[in-house]
Amino acid sequence: RARQARAGRGALARLAAENRADLQIVEAPTSAPIEDGPALPADEVEAALRYGWRLAEQAADAGVRLLVLAACGAGAEAAAAAVLAATAGAEPPTVLGRVVTEQGEIDDAAWMVRCAAVRDALHRTRRSPREAKDILAELGGGDIALATGVLLGATARRLPVLLDGPVGTAAAMVSRDLAGQARHWCLLPDHGGRPGVRLAADVLGLTPLVDLRLDLGEGATALAALPLLRSALTLAATLPVHPSLGGDDSDNGDRTGDDDRGNSDRTGYGTGPDEPDFAEPEPAGPGPTTIGSDEPVSPGRRAD
């Protein structure tokens, strides 16, 4: 998927082009198998958090108004399930979706192997601390730590993030312990029928925007739902009165369309002094702390 996206092929690249969205491929640090030992050393977790924070800051400085967070890689789904099980107190089989092969067949044997790996990882860490960074080091690994850093940086810059898939929602579960208000800047386009994503949405209080269940891979569903989200925001920003409350074009002299003389160059609905100001929700916990600069994370892939 990453190679296809870099080459401008595949569902992700096609949807990004249609939505005029920039597509950035970021390599996460290599993670070890969680059933055998810690996924990532503590210092590399810190570096991944700082790297993700800087990525969000760079996007905000470039004028980006929305981030779509997605991931792919070997072992990523099992690691996300382990993080969700550890943070939400769930059993591995309840947060791991079915394994589907490239031929579209359900592979129950592979699903049982994943369940066993997550079970062994949770058993190995049963006496370990369950602080946010400890969970990233023991179970999450590089991609989830990097995604958590992006969420923290986006929260600090008040940049909304569309979560799409288990890795993003697992990062959101971890980030709530590092910055309580991070969840207020997260949006969930679709749970996709994935049990782990559904559980995280319930815990975080996120309501899916749509129920498409496209199953095109992480990121694709968010981009597919983006036009609908833009339309809803446009209507919310321009309609002075909700249509169900009796508001229509005749209630506003600045309506879009022809005037009495047939001219069609009139301005549409605009923001005015009567519109209420946006009030940010009160945070449910401590705010994010600033993270200093550090060397970028060495590229790599999650180990099988």
N, C-alpha and C positions, 0 to 999 in steps of 0.2 A: 504493500500500500504506500509506503514512504517513497519507494522508487517510482511508482506510478505518479504520485503527486508531484515529485520533483520534475518528472518528464511532461507534466501537464496532461496526463491521462487519468482515466478512472472517474468514479462518481464524485469524489471530493474535489478534484481539480475542475471538473465541469460545473459543479454547483458554485464553487468559489468564483469562477469567471462570470457566471450568470448574475451573481449578487455583487459583483464588483468588489470582492473581498480579497485582500492580500493573504496568501498562503505561505506560512513560515514553518519549515521543518526544523525541529530542534532535537538534537541527539541527547538522550539522557545517559547518565553514567551507568556503567555495567553493574548489575546486581547479582548477587549470589543466590542459589536456591534456598528459599526460606525454610524448607524442611530440614536442612542440614546445619544452618547457622545463621548469624545476622545477615540481612540482605545487603547492608551498606555500613561502612564505618561511620562513627559519629561525626568526624570532621568532614567527610564527604556529604553527609546529610546537611550540615551547615552550609557548605559550599553550594549545594543544589538549591537550597532555600534562597540564598543570596542571588544566585544566577536567575532563578525564576522571578524574583522581585525586580531585578534589573530589566528583564524582558518586558514586564508589565510597565515599568517606568518609561522604557524606550518607546513602547507603543503609545502611551499617553502623550509623551512629548511630540510624537509624530502626528498627533491629531486623531488617533483612533478613538472611536466612540463606543465600540463594543468588541469584546473578545469572545471567540469560540474556542473552548478548551477541549481537546480530544487527544487520544493516545492510541498507539498500536505497538505491538512487540511481543516477543515470546515470553510467556509467564506473567504478562501484565494483568490479565483477568484474575488469575489465581491470587496474585499479590493484593489486588483490590478487594477480593473476597475476604482475604485474611484480615485486612485492615477494617473492613466493615464488620466482620464477626467480632473483632477485638473491641471496637468502639461502641457497637450496638448490642453486644452480648448475644449474637445470633449463632446458630449452628451452621457449619460449612455447607451442608446440602441445601439449606434454605436461601443462601446468597449466591450460589453458583448456578448459572444458567446451563442449559444443555449444550453439549459440544456438537457442532455441525461441521461436517467435512466439506472440502471444496466441491464435492459431488452433490452436496445438499442432503447427505444422509446423517442421521443422528448417531453419534458414536458414544454409546453408553460406557464402554470400557475406558475411553479417555476421560469421560466425566468422573468416573470412580477414581481414577488416578489423581485427578485434580483435587477431589474431595479429600483423598488420603493425604496429599501434600499439605493442604491447608490445615487439616486436623493435626498432623504431626508438627507443623509450625506453631500452632496454638498450644499444643501440649509442651513443646520445647520452651515456650515463653510464659508458661503459666505462673511462674514465680518472678518474672521480670517486671520492672516498673512499667506502668501503662500511661506515662506522660506522652504528649504528642510526638516529641522528637524521638523518644524511645520506640514508639510504634513504627515511625518511619525507618529507623535504623534496623529494627528486628524484622519487620514484616513488609513495609512499604517499598523500600528501595528507591532507586534514582528517579524513575518517572513520576511516582506519586509525590516524592519530595519536591521535584521540580514544579509539578502542577500546584502543590501547596504554596510554593513561593510566588507563583504567578497570581494566585488568589489573594495572597496577602498584599502584594504590590498593587494589584488592581483595587483592593479595598482602600488602601492608603490614598490612591489617586481618584477614588470615587468612580471607578470604571466598571460598568456591569459586565458580567461574564455569563455566557451560555454554556452550561455543562452538558456534555453529551457522552454518556457511557460510564462504565464502572470506575475508571481511573479518576475522572473529574469529580464524581460524587464521593469517592473515597478521600480525595484531597480535601473536599469541602467538610467532611466529617472531622478530619484532623485539624483543619484551619479554624474551626469553631473554638477549639481549646487554646489557640494562639491569638485569635482576634475574634471576640464574640460577635461583632457586627459584620463579619465577612459574609455570613449567610444572607444578609440583606442585599448584597450585590450579586447574588447568584440567581440565575433563572434556569429552569429545567424545561427544555422544549418538548421532551417526550421520554417516558421511562422505557419505551421499546419492549415492554413485556419482560424485561430483565428483573429477576427477583431482588438482586442486590441493589439496583438503582431504585426500585420501588421502596425498599426498606429505608434507604438513605433519605429519600424524598419525604417519607413520613416523619423521620427523626428531625430533619432540618426544617420541616414545615414548608416544603416546596410543592406547589401544585403544577403538574405538567401542563404546558400550554396547549398541546395537541395530543392526539393518540393515533399517530400514523403507522407506527410499527413497521417502518421500512426495512430495518435490519440491514442497512448498507454499510455498516461500520461506523466507528466513532467519528463525529464531526459532520457526517453527511446529513443526518436528520436535522441537526441544528440549522444548517444552511438551507435545507428544504423548507423549514418553518420560518426562516427569516423574513421573506416577503409578507407573510401574514402578520408577523409581529410589527413590521414597519407600517403596514396599513392601519393596524389598530392604534399605534402611537400617533399616526397622522390624524386620524379621526378624533382621538382624545385631545390633541393639541389644537384642533381647528374648530370643532363644533362647539358653539357657545352653550348649547343645551342638549342633553341627551335626547335622541329622537323619541324614546319611550315616554319622555316627560312632556311631549307636545311641542318640542322645538322643531322648526323647519326653516326654510330659506326666507319665508315672509317675515320672520321675527328679527331679521338682521338686515340692515340696509347695505351692508358691505358684502353681500353674497356674491358667489362666483356665478358667472353666466351673463346673459344679455340684460341690458338695462331697458328702460322704456323706449329708447330710440333705436334699439337693435344692436347697440355696441356690445362687444364681447371682450373688452380689455379691462374690465373692472377687477379689482383685487379680491382675493378670496378671504376666508376667515383668517384673522390674525390674532396674535396674542395681545392682550390689552391689560390695562390696570385693574380691571374687574376680576381677572382670573386669579384664583388662589395660588400662592407661592407653594412650591414643593417643599415639604418638610421631611427631612431624613428620619427614618425610625430611630428610636432610642436604642443604643447598643445593649445587647444582653450580657455583655462581659467587657473585659478590658480591651482597649484598642491595640492595634498593631504597633510594634516598636520599629524604629528605623534600623535598617541593616546596612552596615558599611560595605564598601566595595571590596572585592576579593578577586582572585584569579578565576577565569571562567572554568567551568567544569570540563574535564576531558571527555570527549565524545566516546560513545560506546553503545552497546545494546544490552538489554537484559539477558542474563545467561539462561540457557535452557535448564 
